[in-house]
């Protein structure tokens, strides 16, 4: 391979890797935000999130579908603003802990909101 070709291909690859993924591919941004338990994901890997989500779904079979979990997590918020949704989820997690709304799934004590996020993650990513 010529040096010039190699440099061009390297530059194109670098550009392609830094571009955001097109919204039309894969998850929509709301699903991605809803299915990411932000604080919990800083403590554990995605395999643990999936296993915890599966355990929660077994504990609460009524919530074992994407539509139900989306509704429970979004509540009355019809906004598509990612920052607003994330702020609402963070506040809900804090309120859950303050009110004692926790659940133990796979050995982890989580707020109900975080557990639902794990459940949604396990549905979307399995």
Secondary structure, DSSP 8 states (H G I E B T S, - for coil): --HHHHHHHHHHHHHHHHS---TTSSS-HHHHHHT--HHHHHHS-HHHHHHHHHHHHHH-GGG-SHHHHHHHHHTT-----HHHHHHHHHHHHHHHHHHT-EEEETTEEEEHHHHHHHHHHHHHT-
